Amino acid sequence: MTLEELQNAWAEDCIIDDNHLDSESVNTAKLHSKYLNHLIRYKLELAKMKAYYNTLRQSKFRYYRGEMTKEELQLNGWNQWQGVKPLKNEMDEFLSGDNDLNKLEIKANYIQCIVDFLDSVMNQIKARDWQIRNSIEWKKFISGA
């Protein structure tokens, strides 16, 4: 699911029907399960993306240093680096400007936004029982009980 799809789903799921607080209370466990599954999935995807980023970064380091074999270059679909071999203190500049690494970093940042959103949703779900209890107490107060 995309971030927008998750946001739309939560916009529907977060509504507490004031006339059916009993079923809303029971529904909390279902919502917790639904969004916890999403959260775990995206946390795992983010960890995998970070590991792939680190591997690619190491390969790009070797690429810019001219240390890759012909087979490694062919496997990655890269041509031999023809530029000046960067010094170690210049390598961060080369790597931060690399298109492949930047694309991967953008994807990782997008997944991080999804994880942050789902963390926030989980916090709201944890507070849901408290909100329902307050609604019940308010109804009791209004009715004079």
N, C-alpha and C positions, 0 to 999 in steps of 0.2 A: 504494500500500500504506500501511496505517496503521503507526504506530510499534510497536504490539503485534504486528502481523503480521510486521514486520521482525525484531523481537526473537525471535519464535517460530521464524522461518526460520533465524536465526543460531544459536539454541539447538540446532537439528538439524545445521546445517552445521559448527559448530565442533568437533564430536566427531571425534577422531582415532582410527581403528580401529588398535589396536596390533598386530593380526595381519596387516594389509595396509598397511604403511608405504610400500611402493613406489607403490601406487595413490593413497594419501593425498598423497604428494609431488606426483604428477601433478595431482591434484585442486586443488592450491593455485592454479594459474593460472585454473582455471574459477571458483573462489570469488572470486578477485581481480577478474575480469571482471564477474561478477554484481553484486558489491557496489559496484564502481567505477561501473557504470552507474546504480545506484540513487543513489549519492552525487552524481554529476553532475546527474542529473534534479532532485534536491531542492535542490541549490545554485542551479540555474537558476530553479527555482520560488521560492526564497527571494529571489533578486535581483529577480525580477518583482514579488513581493509588496511588497518594500521600495520599489520605484519607484512602484507603485500607491499605497502608503501616503503617499509624499511628495506625489504629485499630489493625492490626496484631502485631505491636510493643507492644502495651498495653497488648494484650493477652499473648505474649511471656514473658513480664515482670512478669505478674501474674503466668505464667507457671513456670518460674525459681524460683520464690518465694514460689512455692508450694501452691498457693492460689486458684487454679482452682478446680471446683467440678468434680466429676466423669462424669457427663453428659456433661460438657463443654469439658473435655478431649476426650470423645468418639465422640462428634460432630466434633472436629478438627482432630480426628484420631491420637491423641498423647497418649503416655504412661506417667504415673506419673513421674515427674522429680525425679531421684534417687540421684542426686549429692548434694553437699553441697549448702545450701541456700546462695546465694551471698549477700554480703552487698550492700547497696545502691551505694557506690562509686565503686563497682566492676561490677555493672549491665551493664554499657556501654560496658565493655569488653565482657560480655556474649552475649549481643544483637548484637554487631558488628561481632561476629563470628557465628551467627545463619544462617544456610543455607537458610531457608525459607525467612528470611528478606533480605539476600544478593541477592537471585534470583529476588526478587521483586524490589530491588534497581537497579539491572542491567537493568531490563525492563523499569523502570522509567527513567534511564539515557539514554537509547536508544530512548525513546519517546521525551526526552528533546533535543536530537540531531536532531530529525526530526523537532521539533518546531523551534529550532535555524536556521536550514536550510530554513524552510519555511519563517521565519522572513526575512532572507537574500534575498530570492526570491521576497518577497513583496517589499523590498526596491529597488530591481532592476526594478520591474514593475513600481514603482513610478517614476523612472528615465527614463523609456522607452520613454515617450513623448518628453522629453528633448533631448534624443539621436536621435529620429526621426527628430525633428526640426533642430538639428545640421546637419544632413545628407541633409535635404532639403536646408538649407542655403549653405552648401558646394557645392551642385549641382548648385545652382544659381550662386555662385562665379565662378565656373569652366566654366559655360556656358557664363559668361560675363554679367549677369543680375544685 
